[in-house]
Amino acid sequence: ADLCSHRGPARFAGAMAKPVNIEINRRLVQCCRPEEVLAIISKDLPRFNLVNCTTALHRLVKCSGHRRRRVGRLDQLLIKQTAKLIRECGANCPAQNLANALWALEKLGVHNSPEVREITGVAREMFQAPRRLRTFTSQQFANTVWAVAKLLGSKDFEPFAAAVVQRAGDLNGQELSMVAWAMAATDGEHAASVQACVSATHRLPQGGVQSLTAQQLATLTWACARLGCCDRCFFAEVSRCALRRLSVGEFNAQDLANTVWAFGRVGFVAPEMFSAVATCVKQALLRQEECTDAFFSPQQLSMVAWAFAKAGVKDTRLMRAIATAAWRCLEQCSPRDVTDIVWALAQLQVKSRKFIEAAGAMAQTRLAEFNAQELLRFLGAFRRAGGDRHAHSRLMSVQRKLSYDFPALGGLHVELCAQTPGQRNRARRGPITSLDGDPQRSDGRATGVSLWEAAFVLGEWLSRQAHGLCRSSSLSRQLPVRFRNHRWKRKVGVELGAGLGLPSIVAAHLGVQMIATDGDESVMTLLRQNVHANKPRDALGMLRAQKLLWGSTTPLAVLDLEKQPQVILAADVIYASTTDALTAGLVHTLEAMSGARSLIFMGNILRFPDGHPQSELRFFEQLSCTFDSVRVPQHELHPDFQRSGVGSCAVRILWRKSVDGAKSSSAAGPARGRKRKPGATDGDPNSQPEAAAMPAVALNRHCAHFRQFASGSDFVDARKRRRTKAPIAYRRSCSDGHVRSAEVSVAASRNRDMVGGTTTKPSRPRRAFHRKSCSPCDG
């Protein structure tokens, strides 16, 4: 009603609202069916202004109810018109129109289209401008953040997360829960934004946290747990508030599962609340047995069981009721749901023979649906929960075929032979004296015989870098100059702890001459099979498998390499159970095999939060004294693995630090266009002038290089300078591969015989030439 009123003509983008636009808006608001809206769009779309476009989008969503419509031709024309008008307004776009457009586009299911990217780009520009950010009301702000999170995910979401910290105090309970959900759903590093939302809940009117509804409580606690934000005061207040909400039946199944899962995830045990949740779940499952309607889904059952086991709260009747309900709907259970319930029963030592037997049979028939981590957890919990020994043996002895497609590499199809992870190496008896079996595990179980998520994530990301790392703008700004034009063909590469060898296979098809290595003899058998079956058929890449133990004193000689490889790969070689000696061996191997021109690509699963004693970051802290690194943004990984926090995958790129301590991310040498006196040291008191230590042969070689291009247009004559003081700039590549720069005077460059630091004046002066622009040299 406010949109079509005559009281606010300035609300219409562009000029003053015309009577025809007001009339169109009035007709749109009165529509009750999508067909009526489409009829107006078909007739009057060329005359639509921005308010007409956003009203039409809004009515299409509202008139469709909760059913998601198929976007047709008229819908697409309307979306294009909306994007065009918003783009013309730019940062001056009315906040209400922008928020309505983004909300409607998400409800219509329009994702990753050019129009969506244009509209979200305008929203990002407005959120980065403080004056424009203040034009959003709290509801418009929350709707915009929520819609952008749904439309784009984690890609370029930082401006919106930063704005949440500024505006959290202006939001009410519903808006805080929406924004917190958006922060957690994007799977970014937004714990500070969620903490700002949590802090704002204590300042809410009418009782602070006590004023939140059950859904808002569940959403906020879930977001905190998802991002590892454990505010104990907030969780204590939520537990007291949840007791009252549970007593009156405000929680539905999803909100109840989310709340108890969050408490289990952060490790906050509230006995009274857990007891009330157990009573509520048992009553609901009892009603579920009497009727055909399912109150709890398999995923919600597994979340409740996992939370109670994680918190160490044992309720035998509850766990048996969950197992019975899961047994009834076992066909609808995913492998992860079954694994979580079996693990919870084993952890709390609750017997449910009927469910365990059914779970074992289900695992045998649907073994291909389990990933490596789920299968390893299932097998470990299955026996502890009382599973059949023969069923366990059959699961352990199965050999599987894994298939992967890489469209970015011309539809590359890879088939891998794999076995069940966790098999004990029978040759391993008594104390550990060799690296037979997985060297990461003290019990000798082999985990490299299956493919882990980090190997696929690393290989899939590499497959999309066929044209070099420079295609990624975020990485090109952070990598050193010598790597910004990185190409794969004809490079030599080595993968450490290759397992089944998927990253090596992908790199070989990029043109890298790869050597896939592992230290487990049982893994080497599978690795050789996979390498032989998937090696490139052309001459661009070479692929072979060879055994290599970490900590070897001469790893290059073992691999028959004369110099360090330019590419080093490693996927999921970091475990919490790693011994200090093994970690030191891996660090030594990385240092011995990497040179100044080597890039290390490492993928790993984050199994512990940052700051945990067993966090994977402790390994990278050991490498920080020797290597610089950059983490690939999560939105550049495979869409299924863009989440963050515990359980997510991370890809890092490492390279050796500069020997002279210079910043490896910037070009060596003085700033372009700046002249420096001979022997200048850029303010570093510990640095020495390079010209004084440079042999006369090298000086004359560089002088000849500049004279060779004296006639080119990129050089200017410097005869008018004083011949004894005019500097000549040169670039040279050091033996360690780092590009350094220096300047020497013409008097020094004239010298052909430098003995004891003395110079002799030549018979005739030489002309000095200076380059107008000196681009970074790759040596």
N, C-alpha and C positions, 0 to 999 in steps of 0.2 A: 504494500500500500504506500509505503514511503517512497518507493522508486518511481511510481507513476503519479505522484502528487505534483501540484503546481508550485509547492513551496520551495523547491530546491533545484532550480534549473542548473546551478553550477555542478550538480552531481553528474551531469552528462558530460562525458569526455569531449574535448574539442571545444566548439563554440557553445553558445547558449542553446538550451534544449528547444527544438522546434516542435510545434504542435503535432506534427505527424509522428515524431518519435514518442511523444507522450501517449498518443492514441495507440501506437503499436504496443507500447509497454502495458497499457491497460488491458488490451486484448490478450496479451500473453499471460498476465496474472490470472485471468479468468478461465484459462484452459484447464481441463480436468483429465485429458487423455493425451498421450504422446502424438497421436495422429493430428490433433488440433494444433499443437505447437508446430509440427512439421508443415502443416498447410500454411501457416503464417510465414514460416521461414521460406517456403517455396515462392510465396507471392512477394514478400517485402524485404528479402535479405539485402539487396543492394542499398536500401535506405536505412539499414540498421546502424545505430551508433553503438558505442561500447556498452552502455547500460542495457540496450535492447539485446545485445549478444549474450551478456552474462545472465540476464533474466531468462532468455530462451534456454540456455544451458541448465539453469537451475530448475525450470519447469519440466524439462525433459527427464531430469532425475526424479523429481517429486512425483510426477504423474506416472512414472514406471513402478513406483512402490519400491520394494526390496528386490525386484527382479532386475538383473543386469541386462540391458538392451544390447543388441548388436548394432555397432556403429555403422550407419548407412551413408549413402552419398550426401544427403542433405546435412547430416550431422557433421561430416567432414568439411563441407563448405562453411558451415557455421563456425567450426573450430578454427579454420584458416582465417576467416574474417575477424574473429576475436583476437587471434595472435597478431594479425596485422595492425589492428587498432591499438593493442597494448604496446607493440613495438614502436609505433609512432609516438605514443605518450612517453615512453621511456620511464625514467625515474619519477616523472610527474604523474604517473598513472594513479587514479584514485584507489586508495587502499581497499575500499569495499568491493569495487569491481574486480580487482586482482584476486582478492581472497575468494570471492564467489566463483570466479572462473577456475581457479585451481581446485577448489573443493568439488565442483561439478565434473571436471575432467577426470579426477580420481574415481568418482562414483561411476562414471561411464566406462572406466577401464581403459582409458587412452594413456598408454605408457610408451616412453622412449620414442616419441614422434618428434619431428622437427619443430612443430608448433609448441609442444610441451617444453622443449628445451629453450625456445625463445621466451616463453612466459616465465619459466622459472629463472631464466637469466635476468629478466627485469626485476623479479622479486629479490634475487640476490643483490642486485645493485641498490635497491631501496633499503634492504636490511643493513647494508654497509654504510649508508648515509644516516647519521644520527637524527637529522631533522626530518627526514622522510620516515624513519622508523617510528617516530612519535606520532605520526598520523594514523597508525593502526590502533584501533580499539583492541581491548584484550581478547575479545572473541575473534576478530579478524586476524589477530596475531596468531592465536592458537590454531585456527583453521588453516592458515597459510603454512605454518611449520608442519602440521600433521599431513597436509596434502603433498608438500614437497618431499617429505620422508617416504610417503607411499609411492610417489611417481618416480623419484630418482634414486632412492636408497642412499648409500653413503657417499655418492659422487658429489664433490664440491658442496658438502653440507656444512662446512666449518662456519661460514658467516651466520647461518641460522642458529647453530649451537652457541655461538658467541652472543647473539642477540637474546637468547633465552636467559643467560646470566644477568643481562641488564633489565629485562622486563619481567622476571619471575615474580617479583613482589606485586605486580599489577594484576595477576591472574587469580581467578577463583578456583575452587576445588576441581570442577570438571575440566577447566582449561589446563590446570597443572597436570592432571592425569593424561590428557591428550598430548601435551608437550613432552612429558616424561616418556610416554610410549614411543613417540617419534624418535627421541634420542636413543632409546634402546633398540628400536627396530632397524635403525640405520647401521647398527653394528660398528659404530665408530668409537673413537676415544673421547666420549662425551660425559665422563663421570662427573666433571665439574658442573655441567649443566643440570644433570639430574640432582646433584647435591643442592644446587640453588633452588630447585623445585621443592625438595624435601624441607629445606630451611624455610621456604615460604609457607608451607602447610602449618607450621607452628604459629604463624601470624594471621591465620584466617579468622574471620569473625565467627561468632557463635561457637566457640570452643576449640578452634584450631583443628587438630587431627580428628577430634571427636565429631566434627561436622561433616566428615567425608562419608560418602555412601560405600556400600560393600564393593561395588565395581571400581570406584576410585581407589579404595584401599588396595585392592588386588592389583590394579594396574601400576600404582606407584611402587609397591613392594617388588613386583616382578621386574620393573625397570631397574630398581636399585640392585637386585641380585644379578640381573643380566650384565650389568656393567661393573660389578664388584664393588658397589658403594654400600658399605655397611655402617649406617648411622644407628648405633645401638639405642639411643634415646628414641629415635623414630620407630624402630621395630618394637620396643617395649610399649610405646603408646599405641601402636597398631594392634598388638596382641590384646590389650585391654579393650580397645574399641571393637575388635573382631568378636570377642566374647558376647557382647551385647547384640551385635548384628546376627550372630549364629543363633542366639536364643529366640529371635523373632523370625528366623528363616529368610533373611535377606540375601544370603549367598546362593548363587546358582552353582552348577557343577564346575564350570570353567573358572569362575572367580575363586572358588574354594581350592581347586587344584593349583592355580597360580599362586595363591597366598601361601599355602603350606610348602609348595616347591621353593618359593623365595626364602622362607625361613630355613629350610634345609640347605639351600645353596650357600647362604652366608654363615651357616652354623650357629644361628641364634635359636636356642631351645627355650620355648615358653610352655612348660608342662600343662598349665590349665588350658591354654588354647589348643594344644595338640590333643588333649583328652576330649575337648568339645568337638574338634574336627573328627576324631575317630567315632564318636557317638553319632554325629550327623551322617557320616559316610556309611556306617553300618545300617542305620535306619533306611537310608536311601537304597542301598543294595538289597535290603529285605523287601522293600516295596518293588524293586526292579524284578525280583524273582516271581512276584505274584502277577505282574503284568508284562505285556510284550514290549512296552516302551522302555528304552534304555536311558537311564538318568545319567550315568557316567559312560563316556566313550573309552575305548581301550587306552588311548593316550592319556586321558585324565586318570585312569586307574594306575597306570605305570608312574605318573608323576607323584601321586599320593604315596604309593608304595616306596618309591625311591626317596622321597623326602623323609619319611619316618625312619628308613634304614640309615640315611645319611646323618640324621640327627641323633640316632641311637635310641629312639623311643620304641620300645617293643610292646606291641599289642597283638597277641596271638590271634584273637578272634577277628580283628580287623584284617590281618594279613591273609588269613584263610578265606575270609569273605571276598577279598580282592582276587585271590587265586581262583576261587570258584567262578566269579563273574568273568574273569579273563578266559577261563577254560570254555565257557559257553560261547564266547565270541572270538575264539582263537583264530578263525579264518580271517577276521577283520584286523587282527593285530599285526603291526609291522615288526620286523626283526628287532628294532630298537625297543619297542614296547615289551616284547617277550624277554629280551635280555635284561631290561631294568627290573622286571618283576622277579625273574629268577635270581638276579643278584641280590635283591632286597630280601628274599626268602633265605638265601644262603647267609647273608650278613647278619640277620636277626635270628638265625637258626630255628626257623619255623618250617615244619614238614607239611608238604601238600603233594602227596604221591601222585594223585590223579593229574594234577596240572603239570608236574615235572615230566611225567611220562609223555603227556601230549606235547609238551614243548620240545622234548627230544625228537619225537617223530616229525614235528613241524620243521625243525632245523634240518633234518635229513632231506626232506622233500623240497625245501626252499633255501637250500644252502647258498645258491648263487646270489640271493638277495642280501646276504650278510656282507658287510664290508669287513676289512681285516680287524679293526678295533672292536667291533661288535662281536665278531666270532671269537676273538681271544677272550673277551669278558664273559661271553656265554659259556664257553668250554670250562673256564676256571670256576665259574659259579655253579655249573650244572652238576659237577661231581660233589661239590660241597653241600649242595642242596639235596643230595640223595639220588642223583640221576643214575640210570643203569650204566654199568661199566661197559657192556658190549656196545650199547648205543654210542657211548663216548669214544670207544676205540674206532668204530666205523666212521664217525665224524673226523677223527684225527687222521685217518688214512686216505681220505678222499683227495684226489688231485683234480684241480679245477682249471677251466679255460676262461681267461678274462679277455674281453674285447673292448677296445677304445678307438674312437674316431677323432681325427683332428682336422676339421674343415679348413682351418687357416693354412694347412700344408697341402692343399690340393686334395683333400679328402683322404689323408693318410689313415690306413686301417692297421691297427696293431693288435696282435693276439699274443697273450702271455700265458705260459704254463705256471701254475701256482699250486701250492700245497696249503694245508691248514696250519696256521701259525701256532706256535707254542709246543711243537713236538719236541720231546726230549731227545737229545743226541745220546744214543746208547753207548757210544765210545767214551763218553765223559764220566769218569768215575773218580771218586775221592777228591783230593784237592785240585784246584784249577792250575794246570801246568801248561796249557796251550790255548789257542783261540778257536778250537773246534766248537761248533755251535755258535750262537749269537754271543759275541764278546761283551755285549752290553748286559747280559743276564748271568748272574752267578750260578743259576741252576742248569745252565747249558741248553735251555730251550731255544729253538730257532724261530726268530720272528721275521727274518729277511726272506722267507719263502713265500710271503704274501705281499700284496701291494697295499701300502698305507696311503692315507689321503694326501700327505705332504708330497709324495712322489708324483701323484697325478696333478696336483695343483702346480707344482714347479714345471712339470713337463708341458701342461696345457698353456701356462703363461709363456714359456719359451717358444711354443709353436706359433704364437701371435707376434713374435719379435723377428720375423724373417727378414725384415728390411732394416734391422738395427735398432739399438736402444734409443736412438735420437727421435723415434716416432713418439715416444712418451715424453710430453713436455715437462711433466713434474720431475722425471728422472734426469732429463738432459740438463736441467739447471743445477742438479746436485752432484752429478758425476764429475770427476776431473776432466780437464780439457782433452787429455790424451785418449779418453774413452768415449767421447761424445759422438764420434762417427764410427762406433764399433760395428764391425761386420763379422759374419760367422765363417764364410767360406775360407778354406785353406788353414783355418786355425787348428791347433792341437788342443785336445781337451781330455780331462780325466775326471771320472766320477768316483768318489769315495763312498764305501758302503752302499753299492749300487742296488743290492737286493735283486729284484727282477729286471732292473735296467731300463725302465721306461724313460726317465729323463735322458739317458745316454742315447736311446734309440731316436728320440725327438731331435736331439742336438746333431746326431749324425745325418739326419735328413735335412737339417739346416745347412749342411756342408762342413761340419766340424769333424776332424779326424779323432774319433773318440776311443778311449780305453775305459771300459767299465770294470771296476775292481771291487772285490769284497774279500773279507778274511775268513768266512765260514765256508768250509768245503762242501757242506750240503747245499748251501745257497749257490755255490759256483756251478754245480751241476745244472740247476735250473737257469742260471744266468747265461751259460754257454748255449743252451737250447734256445732261449729267447733272442740272444744276439744273432745266432745263425739264421733264425726264422724271419727276423725283421730288419736285417741289415740293408742299407740302400743298394739298389741295383745299378745306380749310375756311378760315375767316378768322382762325384763331388765330395762324398763323405766316406769315411772308413770307420769300421766298428769292430772291436775285438774285446774279449773278456780275459782278464788276468788276475791272479790272486795277489793281494797286497795286504800286509798286516800294518796297522797303524803303529807308529813309533819306530818303523824301520829306519836305520841310520842312513841308508842310501836309497830312498824311494825312486829316484829318477833312474838309477842303474837297474833296479828291479824291473822297471817298465820299459827298459831300453830306450830311454829318452836322453838326448844330449843337452837339452835346456828345459827350463820351466815351461809348462803348458800355459797357453793364454786363457783357457777356460777350465775352471774347476767346478764341478757340481757335487752337491751333497744334499740328500733328502732324508729327513727324520733320522739323523745320526745322533741326536741329543736326547738322552733319557735321564729321568730322575735317578734311576738305579745305577747310573754310570759311576764307576770307581774313579778316584782322583788320578790313578795311574793311567787308566784308559783315556781319560780326558786329556791328560798331558800328552799321551801318544798321538791323539788326534790333532791337538794344537801343534805339536812338533811336525807332523806330516804336512799340515797346511802351510806352516812357515817354510818348510824345506822345499815344497813343490811350487810355491808362488813366487813370482818375480814382479818387477816393476810394471810389466805389461800384462799381468794376470788379473782376471776378474773371477771372483768366487761367487757362485750363486747357491744359496742355502735355503731350503724349505724345511719347516718344522711345524709340529703341532704344539700349540700352547696348552700344556696340561696343568699348569699351575698359574695363579695370578701373579702379577708383578709384586715383588717384595716378599714372596714366599721363599723359605730357605731352599726349596727344590725347584725354584723357577728356572726356566731355560735361559733367562737373562744372565745368570751367573757364568754360563759358558761364553757369551759374547763379551762379558766384562773382562775375561781373561784374554780375549783377542784384541781388546781395545787399545792396548799399548803398542800393537804392531799394525793393526788394520783400522782403516776408516770404513764406515758402512752407511748404507741407506736402506730403508725399508720400503718395499714396493707398496703403494697405496692399496688398501683393501678393495676399492672399487675397480681396480685393474685386474683383479683375479677372476677366476671363473664365477659366474653369478651364484652358483650353489655354495660358494665358499667365501663370500664377502662379509660374513659375520665377524665379530671381534670378541675378545675376551677368552675365557677358558673354553677349550675345545675347538677354537678356530685355527686356521693355518696362516702362517706368515712366510713371506719370501724376502730375503735380504740379499743385497749385493755388497761384497766386501772387496777392498783393494789395499795394497800396501801403502803405508804412510810415506810421505816424502822424507828422504834422508836428511835434507837440510832444514826440516821443520816447517817448510812453507805450507800454506794451505793448499791441499790437493784439489780443492774444488774450484780454484781460480787459476787463471792463466799465469804462467811464470813471467817474471820480468816487470819492468816499470809500466805505469799507465800509458796508454796510447797518447801520443802527442806531447808527452812530458819529457823534457831534456834533463839529463842527470850528469853531474860532474864525474870525471873519471875516478873509479874507485869508490863511488858512493855505495852505501850499504843499506839504504832504505830505513835508517834509524835503528838498525839492529846492532847493538854494541858488540855482539859476539861474532858477527859475520865478518868475513874478510873480502877485500876486493878480488874479484876473479881475474881481472886483467893482469894483475901482478904475477899470478901463478900460472898463466897460460903460456905455453911454449910459443916461440917465434914462428915455428912452422904453422901452428894453428892460426896465429894472427894473420900471417900472409895468405893462408888458404881462404880465410873469411874476407880479407881485403880483395882478393882476386874474385871472389864470388860477387861482391858488390860492384866491382869494376865491370864484370861481365854484363850486367844489366844497366850499365850507365846510360845507354841510349834509350832505355825504355821510358814510357810516359809516367811510370809510377815513381820515378826518381827525379830529384831536383838537383841542380848544380849548386854546390856550396863553396864556390871559389871565393865569394865575397867574405866568407868567414876567415877568421885568423887561422892560418894553416896549422899552427902549433897547438891549438886548443879546441878546435871543432871536434865534437865527439862523433864516433861512428857506432851505430847500434848493430849488434849481431846476436844471433841465437845459436846455441849449440846444444847438442844432445849429449848428456853425460853417459857414462858407462852403466849407470844404474837405471837408465831409461827416463829420467826426469829432465824436463826441458828447463834450462836456466838461461838467464839473460845477463848481459853485461855490456858496458860501453868503454871503449878505449879511445884515447886521443889520436889524432892523425899522426902526431909525432911518434907515438908507440906503434901505430900501424905501418909506418914507413920502415920501421926497423927490420932488417933481415937477419942481423946478427946481434942477438941479445946475450950478452955475457956478463954475469955478475951485476945485472941491473943497469948497465951503462948502455947508452944509445949513441949511434953515429949518424950524423946528418947526411942524407943521401945527396947525390950530385945535383938532382933537380927535384923540385917539389912535385908531389902527386896530387891529383884532384880527388877530393873527398865527395862522396855522394851519399845522400840521406833518403831513405824511403819515406814516402808520405804516410803510409799506414802499414804497420807491421802486425800481421795476423799471427796468432799462436802457431808455433812450429811443432810438428810432430817428430822432429829429429830425422 
